[in-house]
Amino acid sequence: MHQLSTCFYQLASLSIAIAIAIAIAIAITSTSQCLAAGYGINENSASYMATGFAGRASNPVDASIAANNPAGISFIPAYIFSAGSAVILKGGEFEGQFTRPPRFGGLVSGETISGKTTDFQQTKLVPFGHFSMPVNEKIAFGLSAYGPYGVELDYKSNWPGKYFADKTSVKVINLQGTLSFKLHNNVAIGFGLIGSHVKGKLTQSAGVPDFLPLDATIEGDDNTFGWNVGAIWQVSEQTMLGVVYHSQLDFTLDGDTKAHGKLAIPENPVINASVNDKVGAKLDINMPERAALSITHKPAPRWTLMADATWTRWSRFEEFYVKARKNMTVHLSGGFPNLPPEITTNPSSYIPMNWKDVWAYSAGASYEVSPRWLLRFGYMRDNSPVNDKNRTARSADADRNWFTCGANWQATESLGIDLSYAYVVLDKGKISESKYKGTPPHAVDESYGKLTGKYKNSSHIVAAQLNYRF
């Protein structure tokens, strides 16, 4: 009897804690594999996407520069509204297997699930909007709304990693107010105050198939504040330099974690177990600061060249540690003597990340075909903090290459339209993911099994933007 109780207690801990904890942690930061390295989204402007995001901190072409360098709106003399959306098309490819050894003296048999899955990265809409206006000759004001993070993932129900990730839906929006000051005719500084809201919902298979299968759902949200500061120096009529710093974002994610399932052994009806519980959980997490240096140069009247270098301090991103506010309950019933009516388990979880600082480099150019038409193209090497040692099913990231192009059409004196396209190719990446125990010393739980395989990801992104000056 004691052995059975111990078995159910261990199963409950494995089934509930594993699925519940990782998803809350990822919900705050998770992003589609083909947006940006780590957990960021670059797509807050169609005009800058066309040049591989080169010049986004030094080339004030429209109001979207506020989100990239708040000093830039001082160099826009008119009232301007820039709004649009990027669409990241579905994609993604994984091939591998999940292997779990027998447990509890063979009471629970081992299993191996092998296979290939595609298109788990769901089509994602990333809208944005920006407005800027000169207050006087020295001061400019702006408002922006854009998504710095977001993901729509939906692995197929029978994919090998279903016990590590299933569905992921995370929506984040930033609202930014911007002030820019011209210190001199060719020098400006700017400051942006950001309010950020995140909401996430994730699902995952859990437990032990044909024994205690569980479905877990995780929901959470949070609000926080951040800021950015930047400067632009117009060195000459041909050259502009920009520098910008984005603060870290401190989140405390409060969420509800739910799990439900029941024992599935019809030939052994003398004991039953079921889970149908919801508890709160808390995660403290800091998203890292970023700094960028940008240059824009016009070597000829029709040509403009741009380059950027962006540093992100991902090394501060060492772990996810989700703390449950209380235990979950597993209900027991059956004919065994002294069988407790219920047992409890702590669904807290620990996930080591061990990311590294990274740089992203981009170069782009634009060519003015006529007063109404401007062509753009660019390239970005976007290095990832994720490698073969720390890759997970919810952050299947890798170093990526962006190949971009686009055009601007000045339809009227007031109205302009930007269209852009990006083809993003990620380096192939291996995964070897295990689960960690939620309580110290956070050792690897070898009994849960391991997901191994390879990712081969790429994506197509299109974006459109309207610019109206008045």
C-alpha positions as a printed NumPy array, in Angstrom:
array([[  0.   ,   0.   ,   0.   ],
       [  2.822,   2.412,   0.898],
       [  4.516,   1.615,  -2.421],
       [  1.333,   2.473,  -4.336],
       [  0.901,   5.766,  -2.471],
       [  4.523,   6.66 ,  -3.169],
       [  4.02 ,   5.756,  -6.827],
       [  0.995,   8.032,  -7.174],
       [  2.765,  10.859,  -5.363],
       [  5.743,  10.645,  -7.722],
       [  3.465,  10.394, -10.755],
       [  1.543,  13.456,  -9.655],
       [  4.74 ,  15.422,  -9.211],
       [  5.968,  14.396, -12.654],
       [  2.657,  14.873, -14.397],
       [  1.673,  18.245, -13.026],
       [  4.833,  20.138, -12.149],
       [  6.623,  19.46 , -15.401],
       [  3.918,  20.752, -17.715],
       [  2.69 ,  23.604, -15.6  ],
       [  5.882,  25.344, -14.652],
       [  7.673,  25.672, -17.968],
       [  4.717,  27.196, -19.753],
       [  4.207,  30.116, -17.381],
       [  7.889,  30.962, -17.652],
       [  7.885,  30.902, -21.429],
       [  4.596,  32.77 , -21.715],
       [  6.167,  36.076, -20.805],
       [  8.928,  35.889, -23.369],
       [  8.304,  33.235, -25.928],
       [  8.412,  34.143, -29.564],
       [  8.057,  32.574, -32.896],
       [ 11.188,  30.934, -34.236],
       [ 11.371,  33.295, -37.2  ],
       [ 10.901,  36.729, -35.669],
       [ 14.123,  37.706, -33.928],
       [ 16.921,  36.023, -32.008],
       [ 16.057,  35.198, -28.432],
       [ 12.507,  36.336, -27.668],
       [ 12.316,  39.691, -29.461],
       [ 10.224,  40.962, -32.356],
       [ 11.85 ,  43.392, -34.793],
       [  8.775,  44.137, -36.877],
       [  7.624,  47.572, -35.699],
       [  8.152,  49.189, -39.114],
       [  7.789,  48.065, -42.732],
       [ 10.225,  50.719, -43.933],
       [ 13.076,  49.529, -41.696],
       [ 12.339,  45.845, -42.329],
       [ 13.058,  46.416, -46.032],
       [ 16.679,  47.375, -45.23 ],
       [ 17.239,  44.486, -42.806],
       [ 16.563,  46.982, -39.998],
       [ 19.754,  48.839, -40.877],
       [ 19.434,  52.565, -40.204],
       [ 16.502,  52.194, -37.818],
       [ 18.336,  54.248, -35.168],
       [ 19.866,  56.854, -37.509],
       [ 17.585,  57.297, -40.531],
       [ 14.388,  59.22 , -39.591],
       [ 12.247,  58.319, -42.605],
       [  8.915,  58.185, -40.726],
       [  7.348,  58.135, -37.257],
       [  8.322,  54.505, -36.609],
       [ 11.808,  55.66 , -35.647],
       [ 10.379,  56.571, -32.223],
       [ 10.338,  52.905, -31.167],
       [ 13.911,  52.42 , -32.386],
       [ 15.542,  55.724, -31.401],
       [ 13.34 ,  58.344, -29.696],
       [ 15.706,  61.137, -30.748],
       [ 14.781,  60.617, -34.389],
       [ 11.409,  62.367, -34.341],
       [ 13.187,  65.732, -33.943],
       [ 14.323,  65.387, -37.556],
       [ 10.767,  64.927, -38.894],
       [  9.413,  68.452, -39.519],
       [  5.773,  67.494, -40.17 ],
       [  2.929,  65.847, -38.312],
       [  3.113,  62.22 , -39.444],
       [  1.137,  59.07 , -38.751],
       [  2.733,  55.707, -39.665],
       [  0.763,  52.489, -39.209],
       [  0.772,  48.999, -40.645],
       [  1.338,  45.346, -39.942],
       [  3.726,  42.512, -40.603],
       [  2.526,  38.979, -41.283],
       [  4.829,  36.08 , -40.407],
       [  3.71 ,  33.078, -42.438],
       [  3.51 ,  29.59 , -40.937],
       [  6.504,  27.284, -41.069],
       [  8.985,  25.256, -39.033],
       [ 10.284,  21.687, -39.272],
       [ 11.338,  19.216, -36.56 ],
       [ 12.443,  15.59 , -36.755],
       [ 13.433,  13.49 , -33.76 ],
       [ 12.204,  11.348, -30.903],
       [ 11.11 ,  11.303, -27.287],
       [ 12.424,   8.431, -25.163],
       [ 11.311,   7.594, -21.627],
       [ 12.626,   4.638, -19.563],
       [ 10.443,   2.244, -17.515],
       [  9.641,   3.444, -13.995],
       [  8.424,   2.214, -10.639],
       [  9.838,  -1.266, -11.078],
       [  8.164,  -1.735, -14.45 ],
       [  4.695,  -0.668, -13.264],
       [  4.945,   2.088, -15.874],
       [  6.529,   0.9  , -19.099],
       [  8.975,   2.934, -21.143],
       [  8.091,   4.468, -24.481],
       [  9.668,   5.928, -27.605],
       [  7.846,   8.341, -29.919],
       [  9.573,   9.182, -33.202],
       [  8.418,  11.384, -36.013],
       [  8.521,  14.58 , -38.013],
       [  6.314,  17.646, -37.716],
       [  6.002,  20.799, -39.818],
       [  4.257,  24.178, -39.789],
       [  4.145,  24.404, -35.983],
       [  4.947,  28.096, -36.232],
       [  1.527,  29.626, -36.806],
       [  0.814,  32.615, -39.041],
       [  1.254,  35.69 , -36.867],
       [ -0.068,  39.218, -37.365],
       [  2.173,  41.931, -35.854],
       [  0.446,  45.342, -36.065],
       [  2.097,  48.657, -35.201],
       [  1.275,  52.359, -35.185],
       [  3.29 ,  55.541, -34.599],
       [  2.574,  59.262, -34.498],
       [  4.977,  62.183, -34.157],
       [  4.644,  65.952, -34.252],
       [  6.877,  68.978, -33.748],
       [  5.815,  70.971, -30.681],
       [  8.143,  73.83 , -31.583],
       [ 11.543,  74.26 , -33.209],
       [ 13.285,  72.424, -30.357],
       [ 10.806,  69.823, -29.082],
       [  8.962,  66.929, -30.735],
       [  6.387,  64.551, -29.277],
       [  5.353,  61.04 , -30.304],
       [  3.115,  58.097, -29.458],
       [  3.687,  54.478, -30.482],
       [  1.993,  51.091, -30.135],
       [  3.839,  47.949, -31.19 ],
       [  4.491,  44.351, -30.196],
       [  7.965,  43.636, -28.783],
       [  7.201,  39.964, -28.077],
       [  4.691,  37.421, -29.379],
       [  4.222,  33.855, -30.526],
       [  1.679,  31.535, -32.12 ],
       [  2.925,  27.936, -31.974],
       [  0.798,  24.837, -32.443],
       [  2.606,  21.523, -32.59 ],
       [  0.612,  18.588, -33.905],
       [ -0.943,  16.462, -31.154],
       [  1.137,  13.387, -32.002],
       [  4.523,  15.073, -32.39 ],
       [  7.42 ,  13.523, -30.419],
       [  7.783,  16.476, -28.054],
       [  4.158,  16.752, -26.935],
       [  5.218,  16.374, -23.281],
       [  7.449,  19.448, -23.627],
       [  5.238,  21.781, -25.691],
       [  1.856,  21.754, -27.445],
       [  0.151,  25.1  , -28.12 ],
       [  1.558,  28.528, -27.317],
       [ -0.263,  31.834, -27.694],
       [  1.358,  34.961, -26.278],
       [  0.389,  38.555, -27.029],
       [  2.447,  41.526, -25.843],
       [  1.863,  45.196, -26.602],
       [  3.983,  48.262, -25.804],
       [  2.52 ,  51.755, -25.523],
       [  5.248,  54.387, -25.726],
       [  5.24 ,  58.127, -25.22 ],
       [  8.254,  59.938, -26.691],
       [  9.86 ,  63.35 , -26.208],
       [ 12.774,  64.55 , -28.303],
       [ 14.873,  67.698, -27.87 ],
       [ 17.145,  69.387, -30.39 ],
       [ 20.258,  70.564, -28.573],
       [ 21.598,  72.012, -31.805],
       [ 20.476,  72.085, -35.412],
       [ 22.311,  68.808, -35.999],
       [ 22.104,  67.102, -32.569],
       [ 19.026,  65.685, -30.833],
       [ 18.323,  63.519, -27.815],
       [ 15.139,  61.624, -27.03 ],
       [ 13.443,  59.704, -24.247],
       [ 10.646,  57.144, -24.414],
       [  8.488,  55.932, -21.516],
       [  6.951,  52.501, -22.142],
       [  3.987,  50.72 , -20.604],
       [  3.939,  47.016, -21.487],
       [  1.175,  44.419, -21.135],
       [  1.521,  40.679, -21.712],
       [ -1.08 ,  37.924, -21.842],
       [ -0.33 ,  34.278, -22.501],
       [ -2.068,  30.931, -22.752],
       [ -0.263,  27.632, -23.259],
       [ -1.306,  23.983, -23.329],
       [  0.691,  20.799, -23.012],
       [  0.261,  17.047, -22.669],
       [  1.588,  15.674, -19.406],
       [  1.602,  12.613, -17.233],
       [  2.086,   9.019, -18.344],
       [  0.126,   7.671, -21.368],
       [ -2.135,   4.709, -20.564],
       [ -1.545,   5.294, -16.855],
       [ -2.157,   8.848, -15.647],
       [ -2.527,  11.088, -18.748],
       [ -3.016,  14.786, -18.053],
       [ -3.782,  17.95 , -20.002],
       [ -2.311,  21.166, -18.624],
       [ -3.375,  24.733, -19.406],
       [ -1.514,  27.822, -18.263],
       [ -2.744,  31.418, -18.359],
       [ -1.106,  34.557, -17.018],
       [ -0.664,  38.285, -17.551],
       [  1.3  ,  41.253, -16.232],
       [  1.946,  44.976, -16.691],
       [  5.29 ,  46.687, -16.347],
       [  7.183,  49.855, -17.317],
       [ 10.379,  50.436, -19.252],
       [ 12.168,  53.21 , -21.104],
       [ 14.577,  53.982, -23.895],
       [ 16.933,  56.874, -24.551],
       [ 18.803,  57.836, -27.691],
       [ 20.752,  60.483, -29.557],
       [ 21.295,  61.374, -33.212],
       [ 24.138,  63.471, -34.588],
       [ 23.899,  64.769, -38.14 ],
       [ 27.603,  64.834, -38.864],
       [ 27.087,  66.368, -42.308],
       [ 24.407,  66.656, -44.956],
       [ 25.363,  63.15 , -46.056],
       [ 25.922,  61.329, -42.743],
       [ 23.917,  60.704, -39.571],
       [ 24.967,  58.701, -36.505],
       [ 22.555,  57.261, -33.964],
       [ 22.925,  55.537, -30.622],
       [ 20.137,  54.126, -28.462],
       [ 19.706,  52.242, -25.192],
       [ 16.635,  50.19 , -24.261],
       [ 16.154,  49.401, -20.579],
       [ 15.554,  45.96 , -19.176],
       [ 11.941,  45.049, -18.439],
       [ 11.118,  43.645, -15.008],
       [  8.103,  41.357, -15.   ],
       [  6.274,  39.539, -12.241],
       [  3.924,  37.174, -14.   ],
       [  0.905,  36.063, -11.986],
       [ -0.966,  33.187, -13.574],
       [ -3.354,  30.311, -13.071],
       [ -2.235,  26.78 , -13.795],
       [ -4.834,  24.08 , -14.426],
       [ -4.478,  20.331, -14.89 ],
       [ -7.03 ,  17.574, -15.36 ],
       [ -6.874,  13.838, -16.008],
       [ -7.567,  10.458, -14.459],
       [ -6.078,   7.008, -14.066],
       [ -6.428,   4.915, -17.216],
       [ -6.138,   1.251, -16.178],
       [ -9.552,  -0.339, -16.847],
       [ -8.345,  -3.823, -15.916],
       [ -7.455,  -2.604, -12.414],
       [-10.591,  -0.856, -11.121],
       [ -9.743,  -1.246,  -7.435],
       [ -7.942,   2.088,  -7.301],
       [ -8.674,   5.38 ,  -9.023],
       [ -6.775,   8.65 ,  -9.242],
       [ -7.835,  11.965, -10.726],
       [ -6.571,  15.524, -10.996],
       [ -8.778,  18.561, -11.589],
       [ -7.184,  21.524,  -9.88 ],
       [ -6.11 ,  25.117, -10.42 ],
       [ -3.477,  26.985,  -8.435],
       [ -1.69 ,  30.305,  -8.758],
       [  1.981,  30.638,  -9.593],
       [  4.487,  33.474,  -9.717],
       [  7.506,  34.128, -11.894],
       [  9.974,  37.003, -11.518],
       [ 11.892,  37.623, -14.712],
       [ 14.071,  40.374, -16.161],
       [ 14.263,  40.885, -19.903],
       [ 17.72 ,  42.203, -20.814],
       [ 18.827,  45.664, -21.839],
       [ 19.854,  46.426, -25.429],
       [ 22.131,  48.999, -27.018],
       [ 22.597,  49.854, -30.688],
       [ 24.886,  51.953, -32.868],
       [ 23.596,  53.026, -36.283],
       [ 24.92 ,  54.984, -39.266],
       [ 23.263,  56.377, -42.404],
       [ 25.285,  57.826, -45.291],
       [ 24.358,  59.255, -48.727],
       [ 27.305,  58.678, -51.088],
       [ 25.262,  59.979, -54.033],
       [ 22.008,  61.941, -54.42 ],
       [ 19.927,  58.826, -55.145],
       [ 21.735,  56.304, -52.947],
       [ 21.565,  55.898, -49.164],
       [ 23.632,  53.32 , -47.267],
       [ 22.863,  52.139, -43.725],
       [ 24.427,  49.857, -41.1  ],
       [ 23.547,  48.836, -37.535],
       [ 25.097,  46.855, -34.693],
       [ 22.881,  45.83 , -31.756],
       [ 24.062,  44.255, -28.484],
       [ 21.686,  42.378, -26.169],
       [ 22.677,  41.315, -22.665],
       [ 21.1  ,  37.853, -22.647],
       [ 23.717,  36.57 , -20.18 ],
       [ 21.567,  37.888, -17.317],
       [ 18.914,  35.4  , -18.452],
       [ 20.151,  32.466, -16.365],
       [ 17.033,  30.59 , -15.294],
       [ 13.279,  30.316, -15.052],
       [ 12.128,  29.56 , -11.532],
       [  8.354,  29.323, -11.212],
       [  7.008,  29.202,  -7.671],
       [  3.541,  27.788,  -7.037],
       [  1.464,  29.593,  -4.429],
       [  0.138,  26.285,  -3.085],
       [  0.141,  22.561,  -3.778],
       [ -2.062,  20.747,  -6.28 ],
       [ -4.343,  17.928,  -5.16 ],
       [ -4.574,  14.385,  -6.547],
       [ -7.76 ,  12.559,  -5.474],
       [ -7.547,   8.823,  -4.722],
       [-10.251,   6.198,  -4.218],
       [-10.495,   2.401,  -4.214],
       [-10.675,  -0.74 ,  -2.17 ],
       [ -7.212,  -0.677,  -0.597],
       [ -7.174,  -0.273,   3.204],
       [ -5.769,   2.98 ,   4.604],
       [ -5.765,   4.573,   1.158],
       [ -5.596,   8.347,   1.679],
       [ -8.418,  10.27 ,  -0.026],
       [ -5.935,  12.665,  -1.58 ],
       [ -2.293,  13.617,  -1.843],
       [ -0.727,  16.957,  -2.734],
       [  2.236,  17.929,  -4.865],
       [  4.187,  21.13 ,  -5.412],
       [  4.081,  22.171,  -9.102],
       [  7.024,  24.586,  -8.851],
       [  9.612,  24.232, -11.596],
       [ 13.155,  25.217, -12.447],
       [ 14.541,  25.626, -15.972],
       [ 18.215,  26.556, -16.482],
       [ 18.751,  28.852, -19.468],
       [ 22.446,  29.873, -19.451],
       [ 22.12 ,  32.212, -22.413],
       [ 24.947,  34.418, -23.696],
       [ 25.268,  38.032, -24.807],
       [ 24.723,  38.426, -28.544],
       [ 25.263,  40.893, -31.382],
       [ 23.115,  41.468, -34.457],
       [ 24.637,  43.158, -37.521],
       [ 22.735,  44.613, -40.455],
       [ 23.498,  46.488, -43.661],
       [ 21.092,  48.   , -46.153],
       [ 20.623,  50.492, -48.94 ],
       [ 17.93 ,  52.488, -50.682],
       [ 17.79 ,  53.842, -54.223],
       [ 15.528,  56.687, -55.335],
       [ 14.189,  55.637, -58.726],
       [ 12.074,  58.789, -59.024],
       [ 10.519,  61.372, -56.695],
       [  7.634,  58.922, -56.153],
       [  9.493,  55.592, -55.96 ],
       [ 12.179,  54.374, -53.56 ],
       [ 13.628,  50.846, -53.575],
       [ 15.175,  49.239, -50.48 ],
       [ 17.104,  46.051, -49.717],
       [ 19.2  ,  44.701, -46.862],
       [ 20.731,  41.851, -44.894],
       [ 20.959,  41.059, -41.179],
       [ 22.96 ,  38.452, -39.295],
       [ 20.938,  37.912, -36.132],
       [ 22.9  ,  35.84 , -33.625],
       [ 20.96 ,  33.807, -31.073],
       [ 21.64 ,  33.271, -27.354],
       [ 20.377,  29.698, -27.818],
       [ 22.691,  26.857, -28.827],
       [ 22.626,  23.062, -29.025],
       [ 23.164,  22.784, -25.26 ],
       [ 20.218,  24.914, -24.076],
       [ 17.638,  24.718, -26.886],
       [ 14.064,  23.805, -25.858],
       [ 10.848,  22.962, -27.705],
       [  9.359,  26.366, -26.816],
       [ 12.508,  28.303, -27.742],
       [ 13.812,  26.401, -30.762],
       [ 15.951,  29.355, -31.752],
       [ 19.19 ,  29.538, -33.76 ],
       [ 21.408,  32.063, -35.515],
       [ 19.57 ,  33.452, -38.502],
       [ 20.107,  35.261, -41.781],
       [ 17.624,  37.89 , -42.956],
       [ 17.35 ,  38.736, -46.671],
       [ 15.045,  41.71 , -47.182],
       [ 13.707,  44.062, -49.84 ],
       [ 10.921,  46.568, -50.302],
       [  9.678,  49.771, -51.848],
       [  8.129,  53.09 , -50.917],
       [  5.542,  54.728, -53.157],
       [  4.713,  58.357, -52.564],
       [  1.125,  58.263, -53.804],
       [  0.458,  61.933, -53.053],
       [  2.28 ,  64.755, -51.348],
       [  0.772,  63.587, -48.045],
       [  0.363,  59.825, -48.451],
       [  3.14 ,  57.26 , -48.773],
       [  2.968,  53.461, -48.832],
       [  5.726,  51.039, -47.772],
       [  5.812,  47.379, -48.763],
       [  8.521,  44.969, -47.627],
       [  9.439,  41.299, -47.696],
       [ 11.885,  39.198, -45.666],
       [ 13.121,  35.652, -46.085],
       [ 14.581,  34.406, -42.817],
       [ 16.748,  31.285, -42.684],
       [ 17.805,  29.805, -39.35 ],
       [ 20.895,  27.672, -38.92 ],
       [ 20.065,  24.025, -38.271],
       [ 19.869,  23.295, -34.564],
       [ 19.931,  20.189, -32.398],
       [ 17.832,  19.691, -29.276],
       [ 18.436,  17.435, -26.282],
       [ 15.918,  18.566, -23.685],
       [ 15.373,  17.077, -20.237],
       [ 13.199,  18.118, -17.319],
       [ 14.542,  19.495, -14.041],
       [ 13.114,  19.036, -10.574],
       [ 11.252,  22.075,  -9.287],
       [ 12.782,  22.056,  -5.825],
       [ 16.471,  22.53 ,  -4.931],
       [ 19.003,  21.304,  -5.893],
       [ 17.157,  21.241,  -9.265],
       [ 18.7  ,  18.016, -10.542],
       [ 17.78 ,  16.519, -13.909],
       [ 14.822,  14.145, -13.612],
       [ 16.155,  11.23 , -15.638],
       [ 12.94 ,   9.235, -15.136],
       [ 10.899,  11.69 , -17.198],
       [ 12.755,  11.055, -20.426],
       [ 14.423,  13.187, -23.076],
       [ 13.514,  14.904, -26.341],
       [ 16.193,  14.741, -29.026],
       [ 16.174,  15.804, -32.644],
       [ 16.897,  18.548, -35.152],
       [ 15.16 ,  21.777, -36.144],
       [ 15.267,  23.205, -39.653],
       [ 13.375,  26.489, -39.689],
       [ 12.765,  29.318, -42.117],
       [ 10.045,  31.892, -42.611],
       [  8.545,  34.365, -45.055],
       [  7.462,  37.757, -43.709],
       [  5.534,  40.475, -45.526],
       [  4.732,  43.937, -44.21 ],
       [  2.778,  46.995, -45.314],
       [  2.687,  50.502, -43.878],
       [  0.865,  53.771, -44.573],
       [  2.51 ,  57.122, -43.836],
       [  0.334,  60.207, -43.762],
       [  1.793,  63.683, -43.324],
       [ -0.423,  66.622, -42.414]])
